Amino acid sequence: MSALALSVLLSLVSAVAYAAAAIVQERVAAATPDSTYLRQGAWWVSVALNGLGALLHVVALACGPLTLVQPLGALTIVFALPMAAVFVRRKAGAAAWRGAVMATVGLAGLLALTTDADADSVGGGQRLLLAAATFGGMAVLFLASRVVHGPVVRSVLLAAAAGVSFGMASVFTKLVAEDWDAGLQLSEVPSLLAIAVLAAAGLLLSQASYRGAGLAAPLATVTVVNPVVAATVGLTMFGEEFRYGTAGLVFALASGIVAAGGLILLTTERLGAASRRSRTEHKTLPGIPAPGPSAESKSTGSDQRLTPPALR
């Protein structure tokens, strides 16, 4: 098996592992307070799945180019929706499926246009600047999530920070992998530390992003932001460029619009689902009358507040 084929196979298995981890994380987030995650066996299963996905991803990066491995990571959301339907019986709506397909196709089209040229070397000073910009951007997204009120918007901001973290972890992993032939040097230690911190931060941020927004919107955000960030670094610092000149640039912009449209569609679908769920819970909460009681119920004085709407 060629190195290119091996990188494709490893990337596919990695995407399945990440999708399974996301489903488990979302279930834990829905049922467990933040302070008790470490006591849940399911959470450690998600950690193990994320670790497996990360290990396979690292090997795939060592075998293949960044512009191939990162787009294949977008398949995480494609695998996650049917897996969630089968294993946890959580079906996504038609809008979620259309959004997932649009995001994946747009992202694949965008990153497929990057050339497979050898990456330029990035020195220690540039790596330090890159790390500072990364952590600064993540901090801004995290602080923004603390001041917004909508749970879905908050989750998307946290997921965007997680996507930045995972994408930059892949960038630093690729840098280390490119230098690995010369052996592990002392100068690589900061990059290895950055990889560890970014991977851990991405895991915690993605876990937090699933609370209150379900699976689709946060996972779509991570799936889109992750490779876009990695590709942006590749284009600006690794000397990569789009294929086919001006035509390739136009097609890349169109692909980006398609991916953004898919993300917006997914987020809108989750907002609608959250709104419908909130209205349903409001109707069934004890002590809160359902809107619009009939005149008959008022005259008889019967208490319908504890009766589920389906039984009235």
N, C-alpha and C positions, 0 to 999 in steps of 0.2 A: 504493500500500500504506500502510495506517495505521501510526502509530507503535507501536500495541499489537501488530499482526500482525508487524511487523518485529522487535520485541523477542522474540516467540515463536520466529520463524524463527532468529534469531541465537542464541538460547538452545539450540535443538535442535542446531545445527551445533557450538556450543561444547561441548555434552555429548559429541558424537561425538569431537571432538578430544581432550578430556580422557580419554575412555575409551581411545583409541588410545595416548595418552601413558602411561597407567597400565599397559597391557599391556607396552609396551616397557620401562618402568622395572622391572617385576617380572622380566622376562627378564634384564635387565642385572644386577639385584641377585642373581639366582640363579647367575650365571656369572662375576661379576667381583668381586674384592676392593674394599673401599671406596676404597682409595688410588688405584685405577686408573680410576675412572669417567671422568675428564676425557680419557682416552686412547681412549675407546670412541666410535666414530661413532654407534652406536645410542643412546647416552645423550644426545648432542646432538640427535638426532632427537626424543627425548622432550622435551627442553627446547623445541625449536621447536614441537612440538605443544601443549605447555602454554602457550607464549607466544601461539599462535594462539587457543587456547581462552580465555585471559585477555583478549585483545584483543576478541574477539567478546562476551565477558561484560561488559566495560566498556561497549561500545556499547549492548548490550541494557539495561544498568542506566540508561544515559542516556535510552533510549527508553521504558522501561516501569518499573513500580513494583517495589520490592525484594521485595514479597510475591508477585509473579508470577515474576520471574526466578530467585530462589533455589530455589523448589520444582522448577522445570524442570531445575535442575542435578542433582536426584536421579536423572534419567534416565541419568546417567553409568553407574551400575552396571547398569541395564537393557541399555544398549548394550554394555557391556564383556563380559558373560558370553557372548553369542553371537559377538562379535568374537573373543574368545580361542579359542572352539571352532573357528572357521573358519580363523583366521590362524596360530595356534600349536598347534592341535589339543589344547587343554587343555579337556576337558569338565568342567563343574561337575556335581556330583551333584544329585539331586532335592531334597535338603534345602537346598542352596545356592540353587537356583531359588526354592523356597518362601520362604526367608529374604529373598532380594532383592525378591521381589514384596511381601512383607509390609512390609519397610522402606520401599519406595517408596510403596506405597499409604498406609501410616500417615503418612508424612511429608507426602505431598501433601494428605491430609485435614486434617492439623494446620495447615499453612500456608495452605490454601485458605480457612480461617476468618478470617484477618486481613483487616481492612478496607483498602480502597484510598484511605485519606484522605491528605491532604497531610502530609508529615513536618514535625514541629516542628524549628526550628533548634536546633543544638547548638553552644554557644559554645566558645571556645578552652580554657577551664578544664575543661569537661566532656570535651572531646576528649583532653586530657592525662590526665585520670583514667581514661578509657576505655582509652587506650593502656597505661597502667601496669597496670591490671587484666588486660589481655590478655596482656602479656608475663609478668606474674607467674603467671598460670594456665598458660601454656605451659611456663614453667620448672618448675613443680611436676610437670606430666605428664612432662616430659623426665627429671627426676631420678628419678621413680618408675619409669620404664622402665629406668633403669640399675641398680636394685636388685632387680628381679624376676628370676626364673630361667626361667620358661616363655617360649619364643620367641613363641608366639601372643599371650600377654598383653602381652609387651613391644611387639610390633608394633601391637596395638590401642591401647596408650597413646600410642605415637608417632603413630599415625594420628589419634587424638583431638586431639593437639596440632596436627597439620597441619590438621585440620578447623577448629579454633579460629582458626588463622592465616588460612586462606582465607576463613572467614566474616567475620572482622573486616576483612580487606582489602576485601571487598565493601562492608562498612558504610562504611569511610572513602572508598571510591570513590564511593558514592552521595552522601556528604556533599559531596565535591568537585564532583560532577556537578550537584548542586542549586545550588551557588554559582557555577557556570560562566558563567551568563548575565551576571553582573556583571563578568566578566573575571577572569583569574588575579591574585589578590592575594598580597602577601607573607605574609599570615597563612595561606595555604593550603600553604605550603612544608612545615611539619611534617606535615600530613596526607599530602602526596605522599611524603615520606620514610617515613612509617609504612606506606603502601601498598607501597612498594618492599621494605622490610625484611620485612613480613609475607608478601609473595608469595614472596620468596627463601627465607624460613624454612619456609614451607609446602611448597615444592618439595623442599627437603633432608629435611625430616621425613617426607614421604610416601615419598621414595626409600628412606629407612632402614626405614620400616615394612614394606616388602615382603620384607625379608630374613627367611627362616625361617617365613613364614606364608602364602605364596602370594598370590593376588590378591583372593579374595573378602572375607575378614574385614577387612583394612585399608581396602580401597576402600569397603566398606559403612560402616565407621566414619567415614571422611572424608565420605562422601555424606550421612550422617545428621547428624553434628555440625556441619558447615558451615552448612546453612540453619537449623538449630535455634538456633545462636548468633546468626546474623543476625536471626532473627525475635525472639529474646529481647530483643536491643537495640532492635529496632523497637518492641516492646511497652512497654518500660520507659523509653526515652529519646526516641523519636520520637512518642509519644502515640498509637500504634496500639492497637486493641483487637479482641477476637474478635467476630465477628458473632453475632447471635441471642441475646445475653445469656447467661443461665444455661445454656440448652440448648446453645449454642455452646461454652461452657466445658467442659461434660460431654463433648461430642463431641470436643473438642480433646484432653482427657485420654485418651479411648479411643483416639484416633489415635496419641497418643504411646506408649501401651502396645503397640499393634500394631507400631509402628516399632521399639521396643525389643525386642519378641519376635523380629522378623525379624533384628535384629542378633545376638541371642543364638543364634538358630538357625544363622546363618552362622558364628559363632565356634565353636560346637560341632562343626559339620561340618568345619571346618578342623582342630580339635583331633583329631578322629577320624582324619582323613586323615594328619595328621602322625604320630600314634601307629602307624598301620598301616605307614607308610613306614619309621619307625624300626625296627619289628620285622623288616621285610623286609631292611633294610640290616644288621641285627645277624646275621641268618641267613647272609648271603652274605659277610661280612667274613672275609678270610683270618686264620687263627689263633684264631677264636672259634667253638667248636663249636655247632652248632644244638641247641636244647633237645630232650631226649628221644631220644637215639640208640638205635637198636634193639640188641637183644642180639647179633644176628648181626654187626653192625658192630664191636661191642666184641671179640667172639671172634676175628674174622678180622684185626683190627688194621688194617683198611682206613681210609684217611684220607678222610673225606667232607667235611672242612671247606672244601675248595676247590671242591666240586661245587655248582652252583646247585640250589636246592630243586626246581625243576621237572624236573631231570634225574635225581633220585634214585629 
